[in-house]
Amino acid sequence: MDLSFALLELASNSLDAGATLVKIRLRVGRRAYLKVSDNGRGMDGETLKKACEEGFSGKGSSGIGLYQTAKCASQSGGSLKIRSKIGKGTSAILKAGQFETGDMAASLAVILDDESDIVFKARIGCKSVKLDTRRKRDETGGISLSDARTKAIVKQYVNENLK
Amino acid sequence: MKKSIADIMAIRQSMQSEIILRDNVDAEKEIHIIVGMGTCGIEAGAREVFNAMVDYVEEHDLKGIRVTRTGCMGDCADEPMIEVHVPGKEHEVYKKVTAKKAVEIIKKLAK
């Protein structure tokens, strides 16, 4: 499975759930660990139970994303576990045995948005990178995260540090 | 050696590129491109479309172009779909966009 696409799927769900903060933690060694947690609207117990079922969607979409992500994780010798609380947020932990890291920078470029902040901490082998858009916005007096040029800078930053 | 965002910005500045601040482009002149990024869009190549546009803007130092994602745009068979908002004009929706087509669209907008 491609971890960067899994990140995109999980973080997209966070943004669609109205999250203003999405925290991503990635550790890649012989196995991979990816955690995406948010402060979005969360799910009740019933919705959470069905969240990974094929065709089920809590937001009127295809209901394929989480189903497919969970299936790929399981086929790779890992798992996808989701915890959620209404009004508090959701966290998804994906573990994978066989995987490709994929293009993390490309996925991050997509999820950077002025509506929400992203904290991304990744360790891939001996390389690591950390991005906290809350800090950057304070330092720069409100950097626009949806400007294409900002996204290009972030891509370069992530690629430089992970290559 | 590890590089920080400040390092990357310094490199860009030395190449006479400016630091991007929220208020350095007149918001009323900003072009906004929205890319459908539901699972259907992602599977059809929306991430590549999105990044092709970001990369083109970077390469040609175009200012005032926002690119953001949205969820499923409701027409899964026609993904990747993008919506282009140009101030003062009717918005346009493009279907079955490829990375190549996306660059063509940006080129037209930048003229």
Boltz contact constraints between the chains, C-beta under 6 A:
constraints:
  - contact:
      token1: [A, 12]
      token2: [B, 37]
      max_distance: 6.0
  - contact:
      token1: [A, 16]
      token2: [B, 71]
      max_distance: 6.0
  - contact:
      token1: [A, 61]
      token2: [B, 38]
      max_distance: 6.0
  - contact:
      token1: [A, 61]
      token2: [B, 72]
      max_distance: 6.0
  - contact:
      token1: [A, 62]
      token2: [B, 39]
      max_distance: 6.0
  - contact:
      token1: [A, 62]
      token2: [B, 40]
      max_distance: 6.0
  - contact:
      token1: [A, 64]
      token2: [B, 39]
      max_distance: 6.0
  - contact:
      token1: [A, 65]
      token2: [B, 39]
      max_distance: 6.0
  - contact:
      token1: [A, 106]
      token2: [B, 47]
      max_distance: 6.0
  - contact:
      token1: [A, 106]
      token2: [B, 51]
      max_distance: 6.0
  - contact:
      token1: [A, 109]
      token2: [B, 51]
      max_distance: 6.0
  - contact:
      token1: [A, 109]
      token2: [B, 54]
      max_distance: 6.0
  - contact:
      token1: [A, 110]
      token2: [B, 47]
      max_distance: 6.0
  - contact:
      token1: [A, 110]
      token2: [B, 50]
      max_distance: 6.0
  - contact:
      token1: [A, 110]
      token2: [B, 69]
      max_distance: 6.0
  - contact:
      token1: [A, 113]
      token2: [B, 68]
      max_distance: 6.0
  - contact:
      token1: [A, 142]
      token2: [B, 22]
      max_distance: 6.0
  - contact:
      token1: [A, 144]
      token2: [B, 22]
      max_distance: 6.0
  - contact:
      token1: [A, 146]
      token2: [B, 66]
      max_distance: 6.0
  - contact:
      token1: [A, 146]
      token2: [B, 68]
      max_distance: 6.0
  - contact:
      token1: [A, 147]
      token2: [B, 20]
      max_distance: 6.0
  - contact:
      token1: [A, 147]
      token2: [B, 66]
      max_distance: 6.0
  - contact:
      token1: [A, 148]
      token2: [B, 54]
      max_distance: 6.0
  - contact:
      token1: [A, 148]
      token2: [B, 57]
      max_distance: 6.0
  - contact:
      token1: [A, 148]
      token2: [B, 65]
      max_distance: 6.0
  - contact:
      token1: [A, 148]
      token2: [B, 67]
      max_distance: 6.0
  - contact:
      token1: [A, 149]
      token2: [B, 20]
      max_distance: 6.0
  - contact:
      token1: [A, 150]
      token2: [B, 20]
      max_distance: 6.0
  - contact:
      token1: [A, 151]
      token2: [B, 54]
      max_distance: 6.0
  - contact:
      token1: [A, 152]
      token2: [B, 54]
      max_distance: 6.0
  - contact:
      token1: [A, 152]
      token2: [B, 58]
      max_distance: 6.0
  - contact:
      token1: [A, 153]
      token2: [B, 8]
      max_distance: 6.0
  - contact:
      token1: [A, 156]
      token2: [B, 8]
      max_distance: 6.0
  - contact:
      token1: [A, 157]
      token2: [B, 5]
      max_distance: 6.0
  - contact:
      token1: [A, 157]
      token2: [B, 8]
      max_distance: 6.0
  - contact:
      token1: [A, 160]
      token2: [B, 3]
      max_distance: 6.0
  - contact:
      token1: [A, 161]
      token2: [B, 2]
      max_distance: 6.0
